[in-house]
Every structure is written in C-alpha cells, then in structure tokens.
Amino acid sequence: MHVSHLSLADFRSYARAEVPLDPGVTAFVGPNGQGKTNLVEAVGYLATLGSHRVSSDAPLVRMGADRAVIRAAVTQGERRQLVELELNPGRANRARINRSSQVRPRDVLGIVRTVLFAPEDLALVKGDPGERRKFLDELVTARSPRMAGVRSDYERVLKQRNTLLKSAAMARRHGGRQGAPPGRSSGADLSTLDVWDQHLARAGAELLAQRLDLIATLLPLADKAYEQLAPGGGPLGLTYRSSAGESVDSGAARSREALYEVLLAALGEVRGQEIERGVTLVGPHRDDVLLRLGELPAKGYASHGESWSYALALRLASYELLRSEGSEPVLILDDVFAELDARRRERLAELVAPGEQVLVTAAVDDDVPGVLVGARYGVSGGEVTRL
C-alpha cells in the first residue's frame, strides 16, 4: 500500500499543496519551520484521525481559515481509493471515500496505514502513561479498525460515568441524603451508576483484551528490533499494569467475559473512593505498560540513546506486525535521523529502506542516510518543489 498523491487545503501552513508521491523513498528537505513535518503529519492523520504533534484539530487549520482538508489517493495492488477528511474545529469533522456521499470519519480507518517515527516518540519511554496507552490504542485500531468504535463507546461511557460521580461527590459534600450509607448518594443515582458500570466494563473488557493480545504479539518483535538497533543491549520486557488488579496483569483473566467480571468487581470495590473524588478510578484509561530494559525499568534507568533505541524498536515492531497481518504500512520518519548517532542512524536506515513507501523529513540532505535513495522534494516558504 502507498499514497500516490497528497492534496492539502488550509492545512497548517499550506493554503494549497499538491504532492505526487511514488513508491519507495521520498525525502522532504528544507530548513526547520518551513512545512516538512506538516506534509507527513497529514498522511499520519488519515491513518489515525489524530496528529502526532498536537491533541486537538484547531492548530491544524491554517490561520484565518475555518476548516482544513486532507485528501489522498491510495494505491493497494490494483485497487485505487480516494480518501478525504475535512477538519472542522468545534464542529463535527467530515469524511468522503471515492468522492461518494459522506461517511463517518472513522470509516476511513484502515485505508491508509502508517507507522510514524518522530522525536516525540521518546515520550513512549520517558513520558506519562497516557503516551503508552495512545501507542497501544492506535496500533490496536490499525490492526482492527472496528476498535475505533469500541474506543469511542468507552470514552462516551467514561464521560457519562464521571459526570454522575461528580454529581454524587457534590451531593455528598453538601450533606447528601440523610442516613445514606458512606460513599453513596441517592438510591436513584446508585442505580444509574450500576448501569454505567456495566457499560464501562463491557467496552473496557474488549479494549483490554485487544491490548493484552497486542503486547504478547509485539514483545518478540520489539526485542528483535532492539537487538538489530543496539546489539547486546536487551532484552526488552513489556508488562501490562491494570488498574483492575493483578488478575489481569498475571494473565489469569484473559477472555473478554473474565475481564468484564474483573472490571465490574473492581469498580464495585472502589465505588466509595470514586464518589469521594468524583472520577472513575478503574479501567483501561488508568492503565500503563511497564517497559523494561534488561532487569531494570527503562523509564528512569535507560540512557538517552537506549531510550531512543527502545522507542524505535517499538515502532519497528509495529511495522513488522502490521506488515505480517495485511498490507504494508507507509513508513514515516519525521526528523529522526538528526537525533541519532551515526551507528543507530545507519542501522535504522538499513532496516527501513526496503519498505514499500518511506517518507522522510530532514533539515539538510546530509541527514538522510545514503542507503535511502529516492525522490527528493525541497520545502521552503510553503512551497513544495521536486528536486
């Protein structure tokens, strides 16, 4: 699979951009701040419905415009599709496939698949748990696009449940119902919360099962990739840390029904604490992954170079996994080589060079390893010119 043409309208710094793309390596070269990353960010957005740089859509719309459009022609074998996303900050985004009637944005997931390397990846190792959850969930959705709906359902239920908990917390602070048991609001509120517990546990169990399966599948691939990048430096370890308890972490609860029961029980155990604090304390949104390098946690113990290699190994493992399960994803390397020493730079370049489509951004030509031979574009002042 590869993107054969990228069109942008009012996206980031581009009023308009038309960029034909070929299979193989394409490098976008130019000084920092000229719009190189904006191009590959747009491709990545089509694959994940999100940016690797910002958490909302507003910064993606060019100053003075009220919407942005990303359109790409995608080729997979003999099949060619045109996918389009219209970004409307503050309103619902819109999507089209093959210029047909509008579909839901999440319906485009799976048409473009990417694995994106960027300086921000260092947060996978050194950052907060949310970075690692995002990594897992984006890869889960790339493997199974239907999981976008599950994630959406989970977020909707979580939001509703938190609203009820905040209301219960406020009622408790103001005296609540006289004679109510500790940690409980009115009977009607409790009954409603029980229903939302079931919804949260059901969607959470599906997401949790997918994450656990992903980690088990990803670990050997990541360990192999790390050995290729930094021989003798491993082994790696990936251990899930569930807010629902050790029965999940140990693998005792693996089926969706078992995970549902574990989550439901865990929610019941912390009900009083949740009402006191007004927030949901159990569920996939509170989980983390412990990354180990050898016998030690990578976070806090791995050097800068080791952390970089770890993050790159996770991305390379993601690429190998997606490639083994379907069409080969587009590899995007956004200003990565400038961050690496010469040895890691050459090893990474050799590993990604055979990819069906590899998009690279760099400030200068010398930052693009010689093995990555292919098309070159100069990017300057919002103009993209083939060299």
C-alpha angles and dihedrals in degrees: 000000000000140000109246098184135016123198125186132187121187091340113150107308096350122096086180134353132174114187122177112206133198132203114267125038123346119178125197108204129186145106119300116276096030099107107268095127091045089067097053091038088062092053090048091050091058089057100045107017087236143078125249089217107045135027099223136047098236096087089051093066115085115251110272095018125104097210142016130215128209116189127176137178108219125198123199113171106304093341122097124188134180114215124187134185125190113201115211111177111214091016136064117290118234133219139194133189118203089349089290125139115305121285131188113281091241089059089074092061112115096029091089117030122185141175109205126198115195140153087258088069090082085078089068087073104025102028138082125291090260090070092056093044089052091050092052096045095048090051092045089054093046088055093045116016091194086073088075087073092048091050090048091050091049093051091048093051092044091053092050093046092050089051090055092046092051090051090050091048091052092048090051093050089052094051100273119209113337112250095016114147115258113279094018133106124193121332091246091054091048092051091050091048091052090058092050089048089060093048092048093048092048096051091036092054091054092050092044093051090052092049093049092049090048094053092049090051096041100050100075091044092050092046090053092047092050091052089053092050098039111016114213094009102108169026105184126211130199116190123177116227111201125195086216093069146255096312087073096041093049093049094244089126111047109136117087092243092051091048090049091055092046093051093046092051092046091052090052092051094055098038093112093049091048093053090047092052099031096229140096109258101183130059144070090295088069098045131105142190120235109220114204130191108197106319097333134078109260092221108082096004108054117088121239091262093046091049090052091049090049093052091046091049090055090052093046089049089051090053093050091047095051092044091052092051101047143316117008112259125232110260114222121191108186111193090319103134095061087061095055134078117243095264096051091042093058094042093051092046092052091050096050100035095089092057118126090237126008121181116195132184122198138163093225136015092247090066090065109082114237093241090066097080118171146087121347128207125189114218120198135144094354093307123119114202128179111233 
